[in-house]
Amino acid sequence: MARRLEPARRLRGRVRAPGDKSISHRMAMLAAIADGETLIESYSASADCLATLECLRRLGVAAQATAEGLLIQGVGRSGLRPSSGALDAANSGTTIRLLAGILAGQPFETVITGDASLRRRPMRRVIEPLRRMGATISAAEDDLAPLVIRGGRLRGITHESALASAQVKSCLLLAGLFAAGETVVIEPIPTRDHTERLLSAFGVPVVVSGATRRVSGDYRLQSPGRLRAPGDFSAAAFLLAAGLMVEDAAVCLEGVGLNPTRAGLLTALRDAGASLDIRNERLEGGEPIGDLFVSSTTARPQRQIRLEGPLTANAIDEIPVLSVLGAYFGGLHVTDASELRVKESDRLALIARNLRAMGVELEARADGLTIPGRQRFRGATIETAGDHRIAMAFAIGALVAEGPTFIDDPACVGVSFPGFFTVLEQLQRSGSAEEKLLAQS
């Protein structure tokens, strides 16, 4: 059933963003193949991360929710066991691509698949280098899930990727843990480095030089005992955008991950003239975090938001909401974003279609968009194609639209931010007590 959203007059409150989805996946996978027990605090409750846990359980890993967090009993690098049936990655590209790297090093055959959307996403980008490392992999049309992976003795390779993809890089670094010799991954530009940071936390050194990463298969992973996933920056970005767009706002987003390879949205907004207030910056588990504060006195972006090259890659998940922000403020120009064509949906096409439905003019290209600024939105029915980031981006646009907006598939936000609509409603209802608390933050 579609969800009706009305314009918002004000937003007030503190929000702890859900645990980082990208980091949660990686924490669970590394904890599973490490020696020892790992407690993960703030593990993401997203459908994607739950799919990763279910896959690990089917491979013989004990993972249990406790009052303190998610407790994973590591089985070591040789302790995974064959699943009795196909693994289901659901809608999660991170799950299928990263697990493919681990499964390539196992002495058994595994089938891993996903939902209809995931079965349309390209997999040759990981299949080909894993085959060069010594794995035997078959796939539909040699590119699509389900993947049938027969692992074995792997050898380290040097892979120079044509794509700036943290999933490809992470897949090969994980496979490198089971390979003889050194595995080297060279990217066209550096992508998010959560895997490298976490490997170091588990006792595996990663040599980093520019856009090159090197890992040796000589190491056993040792559990660090306790980890905490920071607040998901990509989830927080929607609420940050809401705070900028709604005129009467005072919102604090607590404990958000601020990894510089991930927070390109902040750079883009500052370059466009926004002043963003970050407080209480610190390190947790090797990841920088802080509290983002946006209020009615925050300077809004006045110039065109521009994304190209490395900045596009850094902010790839935030382009849907940046498109909404850009149309409302000083405009948006984005290039080098063709990867958005093969995400959970063709995001560039859906951004263009839904903005036009809301009365916004734009130019769409194969690898990006140009959207004039200072446009006003009208309520519309939003086509999500089951894509969580499209649903949330246009829910933010609905807050400043004239008339009601209808999100056709609101449940899809559960892929990354299950409580999104509840949080949005709470921010609109919050009163003076929350305002006072925010003023003291």
Secondary structure by P-SEA (a helix, b strand, c coil): cbbbbcccccccccccccccaaaaaaaaaaaaaccbbbbbccccccaaaaaaaaaaaaabbbbbbccccbbbbccccccbbbbcccccccccaaaaaaaaaaaaaccbbbbbccccccccccccaaaaaaaaabbbbbccccccccccccccbbbbbbbbcccccaaaaaaaaaaaaacccbbbbbcccccccaaaaaaaaacbbbbbcccbbbbbccbbbbbccbbbbccccccaaaaaaaaacccccccccccccccccccaaaaaaaaabbbbbbccccccccbbbbbbbbcccccccccbbbbcaaaaaaaccaaaaaaaaaaaccbbbbcccccccccccaaaaaaaaaaaaaccccccccccccccccccccbbbbbccccaaaaaaaaaaacccccbbbbcccccccccccaaaaaaaaaaaccaaaaaaaaac
